[in-house]
Every structure is written in C-alpha cells, then in structure tokens.
Amino acid sequence: MNVAEMRMLRWMCGKTRKDRIRNIEIQRQVGVAPIDTKIREGRLRWFSHLQRRPTNAPTRKLDSIETVEIRRGRGRPKLTWDALIRRDLNGLESSPSIALNRAQWKSLTHVADPS
C-alpha cells in the first residue's frame, strides 16, 4: 500500500524514482502523512466508536462471539481484528479503557497532516 501511495504522490509532483528524492521529502511537499498511520488512525477511531456503544448493541455483541477453531492451512496465521487493535494499542502504549474518554482518545490517536 505504501508503494502505491508513493507512486501516486510522485506522479502528482511530477517526480520519478530516477530523481532520487526520499519518500519523506515527497510527503512533505504534498503535505500528507504516511498512509499506514492514517489507516491506523481510522481503525482506532472505529474501535473507540465501538467501545462507546452500549453492550447490547449488535456491533458490541460481536466481541463476545466465540469463534470455532478450525484447522487452517500452512503459513502465517491470519491477523485478527483483536490482534491488530492490540498491536496498535501497544504501539501507542495505551489501554482500551481510554477509548471511553473521547477527547483524550482523539489527542492520543490523531495524526495531523504535515503542512
């Protein structure tokens, strides 16, 4: 995904890889944050939205559903939503309980576009 983003940004600036300009410099010129951090921000925003919902809401009921363990094929296991959120929260050194405080959560997870 990062490669596709950088191709588009370079195309917007009229630059190519042959110009040997670093990705960070291209992102600074265009004024955008890296796409992986923006995706993480959206994912954590959705997580906080789900955490603030009542426990009887259909979206919250999905948290309590137990999945049946089935034998999977070879290779790396699929990354689950829970594992992804845990990884994001560990990167921020935070806990899910902070998601209930909207202002604190936004200040923790918001990624501003550099200008």
Backbone as XML, in Angstrom:
<?xml version="1.0"?>
<chain id="A" units="angstrom">
  <residue number="1" name="MET">
    <atom name="N" x="0.819" y="-1.175" z="0.000"/>
    <atom name="CA" x="0.000" y="0.000" z="0.000"/>
    <atom name="C" x="0.874" y="1.253" z="0.000"/>
  </residue>
  <residue number="2" name="ASN">
    <atom name="N" x="1.967" y="1.207" z="0.743"/>
    <atom name="CA" x="2.863" y="2.362" z="0.775"/>
    <atom name="C" x="3.458" y="2.646" z="-0.600"/>
  </residue>
  <residue number="3" name="VAL">
    <atom name="N" x="3.754" y="1.573" z="-1.337"/>
    <atom name="CA" x="4.341" y="1.737" z="-2.664"/>
    <atom name="C" x="3.353" y="2.428" z="-3.597"/>
  </residue>
  <residue number="4" name="ALA">
    <atom name="N" x="2.104" y="1.998" z="-3.559"/>
    <atom name="CA" x="1.088" y="2.620" z="-4.415"/>
    <atom name="C" x="0.888" y="4.082" z="-4.040"/>
  </residue>
  <residue number="5" name="GLU">
    <atom name="N" x="0.877" y="4.376" z="-2.732"/>
    <atom name="CA" x="0.731" y="5.765" z="-2.293"/>
    <atom name="C" x="1.881" y="6.616" z="-2.816"/>
  </residue>
  <residue number="6" name="MET">
    <atom name="N" x="3.101" y="6.125" z="-2.674"/>
    <atom name="CA" x="4.249" y="6.911" z="-3.101"/>
    <atom name="C" x="4.277" y="7.097" z="-4.611"/>
  </residue>
  <residue number="7" name="ARG">
    <atom name="N" x="3.834" y="6.104" z="-5.369"/>
    <atom name="CA" x="3.753" y="6.268" z="-6.822"/>
    <atom name="C" x="2.814" y="7.404" z="-7.188"/>
  </residue>
  <residue number="8" name="MET">
    <atom name="N" x="1.657" y="7.430" z="-6.513"/>
    <atom name="CA" x="0.686" y="8.489" z="-6.801"/>
    <atom name="C" x="1.212" y="9.857" z="-6.388"/>
  </residue>
  <residue number="9" name="LEU">
    <atom name="N" x="1.865" y="9.928" z="-5.235"/>
    <atom name="CA" x="2.404" y="11.209" z="-4.776"/>
    <atom name="C" x="3.510" y="11.706" z="-5.705"/>
  </residue>
  <residue number="10" name="ARG">
    <atom name="N" x="4.371" y="10.794" z="-6.131"/>
    <atom name="CA" x="5.425" y="11.183" z="-7.076"/>
    <atom name="C" x="4.820" y="11.658" z="-8.392"/>
  </residue>
  <residue number="11" name="TRP">
    <atom name="N" x="3.791" y="10.983" z="-8.841"/>
    <atom name="CA" x="3.125" y="11.365" z="-10.081"/>
    <atom name="C" x="2.513" y="12.756" z="-9.939"/>
  </residue>
  <residue number="12" name="MET">
    <atom name="N" x="1.907" y="13.037" z="-8.778"/>
    <atom name="CA" x="1.316" y="14.352" z="-8.537"/>
    <atom name="C" x="2.371" y="15.452" z="-8.571"/>
  </residue>
  <residue number="13" name="CYS">
    <atom name="N" x="3.580" y="15.156" z="-8.076"/>
    <atom name="CA" x="4.649" y="16.150" z="-8.031"/>
    <atom name="C" x="5.422" y="16.233" z="-9.347"/>
  </residue>
  <residue number="14" name="GLY">
    <atom name="N" x="5.184" y="15.274" z="-10.225"/>
    <atom name="CA" x="5.939" y="15.246" z="-11.475"/>
    <atom name="C" x="7.346" y="14.714" z="-11.293"/>
  </residue>
  <residue number="15" name="LYS">
    <atom name="N" x="7.554" y="13.911" z="-10.266"/>
    <atom name="CA" x="8.865" y="13.329" z="-9.977"/>
    <atom name="C" x="8.832" y="11.842" z="-10.281"/>
  </residue>
  <residue number="16" name="THR">
    <atom name="N" x="10.014" y="11.277" z="-10.506"/>
    <atom name="CA" x="10.127" y="9.840" z="-10.708"/>
    <atom name="C" x="11.152" y="9.296" z="-9.713"/>
  </residue>
  <residue number="17" name="ARG">
    <atom name="N" x="11.272" y="7.976" z="-9.658"/>
    <atom name="CA" x="12.253" y="7.349" z="-8.775"/>
    <atom name="C" x="13.670" y="7.718" z="-9.217"/>
  </residue>
  <residue number="18" name="LYS">
    <atom name="N" x="13.834" y="7.999" z="-10.494"/>
    <atom name="CA" x="15.162" y="8.352" z="-11.007"/>
    <atom name="C" x="15.651" y="9.682" z="-10.446"/>
  </residue>
  <residue number="19" name="ASP">
    <atom name="N" x="14.725" y="10.527" z="-9.968"/>
    <atom name="CA" x="15.114" y="11.808" z="-9.372"/>
    <atom name="C" x="15.750" y="11.620" z="-7.994"/>
  </residue>
  <residue number="20" name="ARG">
    <atom name="N" x="15.624" y="10.428" z="-7.428"/>
    <atom name="CA" x="16.234" y="10.053" z="-6.151"/>
    <atom name="C" x="15.856" y="11.012" z="-5.024"/>
  </residue>
  <residue number="21" name="ILE">
    <atom name="N" x="14.571" y="11.294" z="-4.907"/>
    <atom name="CA" x="14.057" y="12.116" z="-3.812"/>
    <atom name="C" x="13.430" y="11.179" z="-2.794"/>
  </residue>
  <residue number="22" name="ARG">
    <atom name="N" x="13.756" y="11.356" z="-1.538"/>
    <atom name="CA" x="13.262" y="10.470" z="-0.481"/>
    <atom name="C" x="11.751" y="10.603" z="-0.314"/>
  </residue>
  <residue number="23" name="ASN">
    <atom name="N" x="11.152" y="9.499" z="0.140"/>
    <atom name="CA" x="9.697" y="9.468" z="0.331"/>
    <atom name="C" x="9.227" y="10.537" z="1.306"/>
  </residue>
  <residue number="24" name="ILE">
    <atom name="N" x="9.974" y="10.732" z="2.363"/>
    <atom name="CA" x="9.584" y="11.720" z="3.379"/>
    <atom name="C" x="9.533" y="13.115" z="2.774"/>
  </residue>
  <residue number="25" name="GLU">
    <atom name="N" x="10.487" y="13.405" z="1.900"/>
    <atom name="CA" x="10.510" y="14.721" z="1.269"/>
    <atom name="C" x="9.312" y="14.898" z="0.334"/>
  </residue>
  <residue number="26" name="ILE">
    <atom name="N" x="8.958" y="13.862" z="-0.405"/>
    <atom name="CA" x="7.780" y="13.926" z="-1.292"/>
    <atom name="C" x="6.522" y="14.140" z="-0.456"/>
  </residue>
  <residue number="27" name="GLN">
    <atom name="N" x="6.385" y="13.402" z="0.651"/>
    <atom name="CA" x="5.213" y="13.555" z="1.509"/>
    <atom name="C" x="5.157" y="14.951" z="2.112"/>
  </residue>
  <residue number="28" name="ARG">
    <atom name="N" x="6.306" y="15.528" z="2.436"/>
    <atom name="CA" x="6.349" y="16.876" z="2.985"/>
    <atom name="C" x="5.916" y="17.896" z="1.925"/>
  </residue>
  <residue number="29" name="GLN">
    <atom name="N" x="6.349" y="17.702" z="0.691"/>
    <atom name="CA" x="5.978" y="18.623" z="-0.395"/>
    <atom name="C" x="4.477" y="18.607" z="-0.639"/>
  </residue>
  <residue number="30" name="VAL">
    <atom name="N" x="3.891" y="17.408" z="-0.637"/>
    <atom name="CA" x="2.462" y="17.277" z="-0.904"/>
    <atom name="C" x="1.647" y="17.647" z="0.333"/>
  </residue>
  <residue number="31" name="GLY">
    <atom name="N" x="2.220" y="17.439" z="1.512"/>
    <atom name="CA" x="1.538" y="17.785" z="2.752"/>
    <atom name="C" x="0.610" y="16.696" z="3.254"/>
  </residue>
  <residue number="32" name="VAL">
    <atom name="N" x="1.058" y="15.442" z="3.168"/>
    <atom name="CA" x="0.255" y="14.327" z="3.660"/>
    <atom name="C" x="1.077" y="13.497" z="4.639"/>
  </residue>
  <residue number="33" name="ALA">
    <atom name="N" x="0.384" y="12.837" z="5.530"/>
    <atom name="CA" x="1.016" y="11.894" z="6.458"/>
    <atom name="C" x="1.094" y="10.533" z="5.773"/>
  </residue>
  <residue number="34" name="PRO">
    <atom name="N" x="1.985" y="9.647" z="6.234"/>
    <atom name="CA" x="2.063" y="8.304" z="5.657"/>
    <atom name="C" x="0.720" y="7.573" z="5.764"/>
  </residue>
  <residue number="35" name="ILE">
    <atom name="N" x="0.403" y="6.808" z="4.750"/>
    <atom name="CA" x="-0.919" y="6.176" z="4.676"/>
    <atom name="C" x="-1.119" y="5.138" z="5.763"/>
  </residue>
  <residue number="36" name="ASP">
    <atom name="N" x="-0.066" y="4.432" z="6.159"/>
    <atom name="CA" x="-0.246" y="3.418" z="7.196"/>
    <atom name="C" x="-0.641" y="4.037" z="8.536"/>
  </residue>
  <residue number="37" name="THR">
    <atom name="N" x="-0.128" y="5.229" z="8.845"/>
    <atom name="CA" x="-0.540" y="5.878" z="10.089"/>
    <atom name="C" x="-1.961" y="6.411" z="9.998"/>
  </residue>
  <residue number="38" name="LYS">
    <atom name="N" x="-2.373" y="6.866" z="8.816"/>
    <atom name="CA" x="-3.749" y="7.336" z="8.647"/>
    <atom name="C" x="-4.735" y="6.167" z="8.726"/>
  </residue>
  <residue number="39" name="ILE">
    <atom name="N" x="-4.355" y="5.015" z="8.199"/>
    <atom name="CA" x="-5.217" y="3.828" z="8.286"/>
    <atom name="C" x="-5.343" y="3.389" z="9.735"/>
  </residue>
  <residue number="40" name="ARG">
    <atom name="N" x="-4.226" y="3.406" z="10.476"/>
    <atom name="CA" x="-4.266" y="3.051" z="11.895"/>
    <atom name="C" x="-5.159" y="4.023" z="12.664"/>
  </residue>
  <residue number="41" name="GLU">
    <atom name="N" x="-5.082" y="5.308" z="12.318"/>
    <atom name="CA" x="-5.927" y="6.304" z="12.974"/>
    <atom name="C" x="-7.408" y="5.992" z="12.747"/>
  </residue>
  <residue number="42" name="GLY">
    <atom name="N" x="-7.779" y="5.659" z="11.521"/>
    <atom name="CA" x="-9.167" y="5.318" z="11.225"/>
    <atom name="C" x="-9.628" y="4.059" z="11.937"/>
  </residue>
  <residue number="43" name="ARG">
    <atom name="N" x="-8.731" y="3.073" z="11.987"/>
    <atom name="CA" x="-9.054" y="1.818" z="12.660"/>
    <atom name="C" x="-9.281" y="2.052" z="14.150"/>
  </residue>
  <residue number="44" name="LEU">
    <atom name="N" x="-8.422" y="2.847" z="14.778"/>
    <atom name="CA" x="-8.581" y="3.139" z="16.204"/>
    <atom name="C" x="-9.789" y="4.038" z="16.462"/>
  </residue>
  <residue number="45" name="ARG">
    <atom name="N" x="-10.126" y="4.910" z="15.517"/>
    <atom name="CA" x="-11.325" y="5.734" z="15.667"/>
    <atom name="C" x="-12.566" y="4.848" z="15.661"/>
  </residue>
  <residue number="46" name="TRP">
    <atom name="N" x="-12.590" y="3.851" z="14.771"/>
    <atom name="CA" x="-13.720" y="2.913" z="14.730"/>
    <atom name="C" x="-13.763" y="2.085" z="16.011"/>
  </residue>
  <residue number="47" name="PHE">
    <atom name="N" x="-12.610" y="1.658" z="16.501"/>
    <atom name="CA" x="-12.550" y="0.885" z="17.741"/>
    <atom name="C" x="-13.130" y="1.690" z="18.897"/>
  </residue>
  <residue number="48" name="SER">
    <atom name="N" x="-12.774" y="2.970" z="18.996"/>
    <atom name="CA" x="-13.300" y="3.790" z="20.095"/>
    <atom name="C" x="-14.803" y="3.991" z="19.948"/>
  </residue>
  <residue number="49" name="HIS">
    <atom name="N" x="-15.262" y="4.103" z="18.714"/>
    <atom name="CA" x="-16.705" y="4.220" z="18.474"/>
    <atom name="C" x="-17.417" y="2.968" z="18.991"/>
  </residue>
  <residue number="50" name="LEU">
    <atom name="N" x="-16.863" y="1.805" z="18.701"/>
    <atom name="CA" x="-17.463" y="0.552" z="19.161"/>
    <atom name="C" x="-17.424" y="0.438" z="20.683"/>
  </residue>
  <residue number="51" name="GLN">
    <atom name="N" x="-16.341" y="0.892" z="21.295"/>
    <atom name="CA" x="-16.216" y="0.799" z="22.744"/>
    <atom name="C" x="-17.241" y="1.670" z="23.459"/>
  </residue>
  <residue number="52" name="ARG">
    <atom name="N" x="-17.622" y="2.785" z="22.853"/>
    <atom name="CA" x="-18.580" y="3.696" z="23.488"/>
    <atom name="C" x="-20.025" y="3.257" z="23.272"/>
  </residue>
  <residue number="53" name="ARG">
    <atom name="N" x="-20.271" y="2.282" z="22.413"/>
    <atom name="CA" x="-21.627" y="1.789" z="22.176"/>
    <atom name="C" x="-22.114" y="0.995" z="23.385"/>
  </residue>
  <residue number="54" name="PRO">
    <atom name="N" x="-23.439" y="0.923" z="23.569"/>
    <atom name="CA" x="-23.961" y="0.090" z="24.661"/>
    <atom name="C" x="-23.607" y="-1.387" z="24.429"/>
  </residue>
  <residue number="55" name="THR">
    <atom name="N" x="-23.513" y="-2.136" z="25.508"/>
    <atom name="CA" x="-23.104" y="-3.541" z="25.380"/>
    <atom name="C" x="-24.145" y="-4.398" z="24.662"/>
  </residue>
  <residue number="56" name="ASN">
    <atom name="N" x="-25.391" y="-3.942" z="24.597"/>
    <atom name="CA" x="-26.405" y="-4.730" z="23.885"/>
    <atom name="C" x="-26.531" y="-4.334" z="22.416"/>
  </residue>
  <residue number="57" name="ALA">
    <atom name="N" x="-25.704" y="-3.424" z="21.936"/>
    <atom name="CA" x="-25.722" y="-3.039" z="20.518"/>
    <atom name="C" x="-25.190" y="-4.196" z="19.679"/>
  </residue>
  <residue number="58" name="PRO">
    <atom name="N" x="-25.715" y="-4.380" z="18.465"/>
    <atom name="CA" x="-25.261" y="-5.512" z="17.631"/>
    <atom name="C" x="-23.755" y="-5.514" z="17.368"/>
  </residue>
  <residue number="59" name="THR">
    <atom name="N" x="-23.177" y="-4.345" z="17.202"/>
    <atom name="CA" x="-21.740" y="-4.309" z="16.943"/>
    <atom name="C" x="-20.927" y="-4.723" z="18.163"/>
  </residue>
  <residue number="60" name="ARG">
    <atom name="N" x="-21.423" y="-4.468" z="19.349"/>
    <atom name="CA" x="-20.719" y="-4.879" z="20.561"/>
    <atom name="C" x="-20.917" y="-6.362" z="20.835"/>
  </residue>
  <residue number="61" name="LYS">
    <atom name="N" x="-22.039" y="-6.917" z="20.397"/>
    <atom name="CA" x="-22.285" y="-8.349" z="20.612"/>
    <atom name="C" x="-21.270" y="-9.195" z="19.853"/>
  </residue>
  <residue number="62" name="LEU">
    <atom name="N" x="-20.729" y="-8.659" z="18.771"/>
    <atom name="CA" x="-19.739" y="-9.408" z="18.003"/>
    <atom name="C" x="-18.465" y="-9.657" z="18.798"/>
  </residue>
  <residue number="63" name="ASP">
    <atom name="N" x="-18.168" y="-8.804" z="19.768"/>
    <atom name="CA" x="-16.980" y="-9.004" z="20.599"/>
    <atom name="C" x="-17.079" y="-10.272" z="21.431"/>
  </residue>
  <residue number="64" name="SER">
    <atom name="N" x="-18.295" y="-10.618" z="21.841"/>
    <atom name="CA" x="-18.458" y="-11.750" z="22.743"/>
    <atom name="C" x="-18.655" y="-13.081" z="22.018"/>
  </residue>
  <residue number="65" name="ILE">
    <atom name="N" x="-18.752" y="-13.073" z="20.704"/>
    <atom name="CA" x="-18.953" y="-14.315" z="19.949"/>
    <atom name="C" x="-17.649" y="-15.114" z="19.944"/>
  </residue>
  <residue number="66" name="GLU">
    <atom name="N" x="-17.753" y="-16.357" z="20.306"/>
    <atom name="CA" x="-16.599" y="-17.249" z="20.278"/>
    <atom name="C" x="-16.488" y="-17.874" z="18.896"/>
  </residue>
  <residue number="67" name="THR">
    <atom name="N" x="-15.299" y="-17.862" z="18.350"/>
    <atom name="CA" x="-15.096" y="-18.468" z="17.038"/>
    <atom name="C" x="-14.661" y="-19.916" z="17.214"/>
  </residue>
  <residue number="68" name="VAL">
    <atom name="N" x="-15.066" y="-20.735" z="16.299"/>
    <atom name="CA" x="-14.714" y="-22.147" z="16.327"/>
    <atom name="C" x="-13.319" y="-22.296" z="15.728"/>
  </residue>
  <residue number="69" name="GLU">
    <atom name="N" x="-12.469" y="-22.992" z="16.453"/>
    <atom name="CA" x="-11.117" y="-23.211" z="15.955"/>
    <atom name="C" x="-11.159" y="-24.291" z="14.880"/>
  </residue>
  <residue number="70" name="ILE">
    <atom name="N" x="-10.751" y="-23.925" z="13.690"/>
    <atom name="CA" x="-10.682" y="-24.890" z="12.607"/>
    <atom name="C" x="-9.231" y="-25.023" z="12.177"/>
  </residue>
  <residue number="71" name="ARG">
    <atom name="N" x="-8.941" y="-26.131" z="11.582"/>
    <atom name="CA" x="-7.566" y="-26.360" z="11.128"/>
    <atom name="C" x="-7.331" y="-25.542" z="9.865"/>
  </residue>
  <residue number="72" name="ARG">
    <atom name="N" x="-6.345" y="-24.704" z="9.936"/>
    <atom name="CA" x="-6.009" y="-23.859" z="8.796"/>
    <atom name="C" x="-4.843" y="-24.473" z="8.031"/>
  </residue>
  <residue number="73" name="GLY">
    <atom name="N" x="-4.641" y="-23.962" z="6.854"/>
    <atom name="CA" x="-3.538" y="-24.437" z="6.031"/>
    <atom name="C" x="-2.193" y="-23.958" z="6.545"/>
  </residue>
  <residue number="74" name="ARG">
    <atom name="N" x="-1.176" y="-24.240" z="5.774"/>
    <atom name="CA" x="0.178" y="-23.851" z="6.148"/>
    <atom name="C" x="0.357" y="-22.349" z="6.030"/>
  </residue>
  <residue number="75" name="GLY">
    <atom name="N" x="1.399" y="-21.853" z="6.669"/>
    <atom name="CA" x="1.740" y="-20.444" z="6.560"/>
    <atom name="C" x="1.397" y="-19.664" z="7.813"/>
  </residue>
  <residue number="76" name="ARG">
    <atom name="N" x="1.600" y="-18.379" z="7.702"/>
    <atom name="CA" x="1.345" y="-17.498" z="8.845"/>
    <atom name="C" x="-0.144" y="-17.408" z="9.115"/>
  </residue>
  <residue number="77" name="PRO">
    <atom name="N" x="-0.550" y="-17.426" z="10.380"/>
    <atom name="CA" x="-1.975" y="-17.301" z="10.698"/>
    <atom name="C" x="-2.518" y="-15.936" z="10.271"/>
  </residue>
  <residue number="78" name="LYS">
    <atom name="N" x="-3.794" y="-15.886" z="9.964"/>
    <atom name="CA" x="-4.449" y="-14.634" z="9.592"/>
    <atom name="C" x="-4.444" y="-13.695" z="10.787"/>
  </residue>
  <residue number="79" name="LEU">
    <atom name="N" x="-4.270" y="-12.424" z="10.519"/>
    <atom name="CA" x="-4.285" y="-11.415" z="11.563"/>
    <atom name="C" x="-5.732" y="-11.063" z="11.871"/>
  </residue>
  <residue number="80" name="THR">
    <atom name="N" x="-6.127" y="-11.218" z="13.124"/>
    <atom name="CA" x="-7.499" y="-10.934" z="13.517"/>
    <atom name="C" x="-7.644" y="-9.474" z="13.912"/>
  </residue>
  <residue number="81" name="TRP">
    <atom name="N" x="-8.881" y="-9.008" z="13.961"/>
    <atom name="CA" x="-9.179" y="-7.636" z="14.357"/>
    <atom name="C" x="-8.657" y="-7.365" z="15.770"/>
  </residue>
  <residue number="82" name="ASP">
    <atom name="N" x="-8.897" y="-8.297" z="16.680"/>
    <atom name="CA" x="-8.451" y="-8.122" z="18.066"/>
    <atom name="C" x="-6.933" y="-8.001" z="18.144"/>
  </residue>
  <residue number="83" name="ALA">
    <atom name="N" x="-6.227" y="-8.861" z="17.425"/>
    <atom name="CA" x="-4.770" y="-8.823" z="17.459"/>
    <atom name="C" x="-4.240" y="-7.525" z="16.856"/>
  </residue>
  <residue number="84" name="LEU">
    <atom name="N" x="-4.885" y="-7.046" z="15.817"/>
    <atom name="CA" x="-4.478" y="-5.804" z="15.175"/>
    <atom name="C" x="-4.691" y="-4.608" z="16.102"/>
  </residue>
  <residue number="85" name="ILE">
    <atom name="N" x="-5.827" y="-4.570" z="16.768"/>
    <atom name="CA" x="-6.101" y="-3.484" z="17.712"/>
    <atom name="C" x="-5.127" y="-3.545" z="18.889"/>
  </residue>
  <residue number="86" name="ARG">
    <atom name="N" x="-4.854" y="-4.751" z="19.393"/>
    <atom name="CA" x="-3.894" y="-4.900" z="20.486"/>
    <atom name="C" x="-2.513" y="-4.379" z="20.072"/>
  </residue>
  <residue number="87" name="ARG">
    <atom name="N" x="-2.112" y="-4.700" z="18.831"/>
    <atom name="CA" x="-0.819" y="-4.239" z="18.327"/>
    <atom name="C" x="-0.793" y="-2.711" z="18.221"/>
  </residue>
  <residue number="88" name="ASP">
    <atom name="N" x="-1.879" y="-2.125" z="17.730"/>
    <atom name="CA" x="-1.958" y="-0.667" z="17.632"/>
    <atom name="C" x="-1.902" y="-0.014" z="19.007"/>
  </residue>
  <residue number="89" name="LEU">
    <atom name="N" x="-2.619" y="-0.592" z="19.962"/>
    <atom name="CA" x="-2.630" y="-0.029" z="21.312"/>
    <atom name="C" x="-1.269" y="-0.171" z="21.992"/>
  </residue>
  <residue number="90" name="ASN">
    <atom name="N" x="-0.588" y="-1.282" z="21.758"/>
    <atom name="CA" x="0.758" y="-1.451" z="22.319"/>
    <atom name="C" x="1.717" y="-0.428" z="21.726"/>
  </residue>
  <residue number="91" name="GLY">
    <atom name="N" x="1.558" y="-0.116" z="20.434"/>
    <atom name="CA" x="2.397" y="0.892" z="19.801"/>
    <atom name="C" x="2.190" y="2.267" z="20.403"/>
  </residue>
  <residue number="92" name="LEU">
    <atom name="N" x="0.975" y="2.532" z="20.858"/>
    <atom name="CA" x="0.670" y="3.819" z="21.488"/>
    <atom name="C" x="0.886" y="3.789" z="23.002"/>
  </residue>
  <residue number="93" name="GLU">
    <atom name="N" x="1.210" y="2.605" z="23.527"/>
    <atom name="CA" x="1.352" y="2.392" z="24.967"/>
    <atom name="C" x="0.098" y="2.872" z="25.691"/>
  </residue>
  <residue number="94" name="SER">
    <atom name="N" x="-1.033" y="2.337" z="25.254"/>
    <atom name="CA" x="-2.326" y="2.751" z="25.776"/>
    <atom name="C" x="-3.167" y="1.528" z="26.112"/>
  </residue>
  <residue number="95" name="SER">
    <atom name="N" x="-4.331" y="1.776" z="26.711"/>
    <atom name="CA" x="-5.254" y="0.690" z="27.028"/>
    <atom name="C" x="-6.621" y="0.997" z="26.421"/>
  </residue>
  <residue number="96" name="PRO">
    <atom name="N" x="-7.450" y="-0.020" z="26.214"/>
    <atom name="CA" x="-8.760" y="0.201" z="25.611"/>
    <atom name="C" x="-9.682" y="1.068" z="26.453"/>
  </residue>
  <residue number="97" name="SER">
    <atom name="N" x="-9.440" y="1.166" z="27.743"/>
    <atom name="CA" x="-10.332" y="1.952" z="28.602"/>
    <atom name="C" x="-10.261" y="3.449" z="28.293"/>
  </residue>
  <residue number="98" name="ILE">
    <atom name="N" x="-9.169" y="3.911" z="27.723"/>
    <atom name="CA" x="-9.046" y="5.333" z="27.374"/>
    <atom name="C" x="-10.014" y="5.700" z="26.254"/>
  </residue>
  <residue number="99" name="ALA">
    <atom name="N" x="-10.449" y="4.718" z="25.465"/>
    <atom name="CA" x="-11.353" y="4.984" z="24.343"/>
    <atom name="C" x="-12.689" y="5.556" z="24.802"/>
  </residue>
  <residue number="100" name="LEU">
    <atom name="N" x="-13.031" y="5.374" z="26.051"/>
    <atom name="CA" x="-14.292" y="5.898" z="26.557"/>
    <atom name="C" x="-14.253" y="7.420" z="26.723"/>
  </residue>
  <residue number="101" name="ASN">
    <atom name="N" x="-13.090" y="7.978" z="26.916"/>
    <atom name="CA" x="-12.924" y="9.428" z="27.006"/>
    <atom name="C" x="-12.573" y="9.946" z="25.610"/>
  </residue>
  <residue number="102" name="ARG">
    <atom name="N" x="-13.530" y="10.533" z="24.933"/>
    <atom name="CA" x="-13.393" y="10.903" z="23.530"/>
    <atom name="C" x="-12.266" y="11.910" z="23.282"/>
  </residue>
  <residue number="103" name="ALA">
    <atom name="N" x="-12.169" y="12.940" z="24.091"/>
    <atom name="CA" x="-11.153" y="13.974" z="23.880"/>
    <atom name="C" x="-9.743" y="13.420" z="24.086"/>
  </residue>
  <residue number="104" name="GLN">
    <atom name="N" x="-9.566" y="12.652" z="25.137"/>
    <atom name="CA" x="-8.248" y="12.073" z="25.416"/>
    <atom name="C" x="-7.857" y="11.080" z="24.324"/>
  </residue>
  <residue number="105" name="TRP">
    <atom name="N" x="-8.828" y="10.290" z="23.872"/>
    <atom name="CA" x="-8.561" y="9.305" z="22.837"/>
    <atom name="C" x="-8.161" y="9.981" z="21.534"/>
  </residue>
  <residue number="106" name="LYS">
    <atom name="N" x="-8.858" y="11.049" z="21.172"/>
    <atom name="CA" x="-8.547" y="11.744" z="19.918"/>
    <atom name="C" x="-7.158" y="12.364" z="19.971"/>
  </residue>
  <residue number="107" name="SER">
    <atom name="N" x="-6.806" y="12.950" z="21.099"/>
    <atom name="CA" x="-5.471" y="13.541" z="21.208"/>
    <atom name="C" x="-4.385" y="12.470" z="21.145"/>
  </residue>
  <residue number="108" name="LEU">
    <atom name="N" x="-4.701" y="11.268" z="21.573"/>
    <atom name="CA" x="-3.743" y="10.171" z="21.560"/>
    <atom name="C" x="-3.574" y="9.578" z="20.162"/>
  </residue>
  <residue number="109" name="THR">
    <atom name="N" x="-4.676" y="9.463" z="19.418"/>
    <atom name="CA" x="-4.636" y="8.727" z="18.155"/>
    <atom name="C" x="-4.584" y="9.599" z="16.915"/>
  </residue>
  <residue number="110" name="HIS">
    <atom name="N" x="-4.872" y="10.890" z="17.021"/>
    <atom name="CA" x="-4.957" y="11.742" z="15.837"/>
    <atom name="C" x="-3.585" y="11.933" z="15.199"/>
  </residue>
  <residue number="111" name="VAL">
    <atom name="N" x="-3.537" y="11.796" z="13.868"/>
    <atom name="CA" x="-2.320" y="12.007" z="13.108"/>
    <atom name="C" x="-2.553" y="13.207" z="12.210"/>
  </residue>
  <residue number="112" name="ALA">
    <atom name="N" x="-1.858" y="14.303" z="12.476"/>
    <atom name="CA" x="-2.035" y="15.513" z="11.687"/>
    <atom name="C" x="-1.232" y="15.430" z="10.396"/>
  </residue>
  <residue number="113" name="ASP">
    <atom name="N" x="-1.769" y="15.996" z="9.347"/>
    <atom name="CA" x="-1.039" y="16.080" z="8.088"/>
    <atom name="C" x="0.005" y="17.173" z="8.221"/>
  </residue>
  <residue number="114" name="PRO">
    <atom name="N" x="1.266" y="16.875" z="7.844"/>
    <atom name="CA" x="2.280" y="17.928" z="7.931"/>
    <atom name="C" x="2.027" y="19.004" z="6.885"/>
  </residue>
  <residue number="115" name="SER">
    <atom name="N" x="2.207" y="20.228" z="7.277"/>
    <atom name="CA" x="1.996" y="21.330" z="6.335"/>
    <atom name="C" x="3.156" y="22.274" z="6.318"/>
  </residue>
</chain>
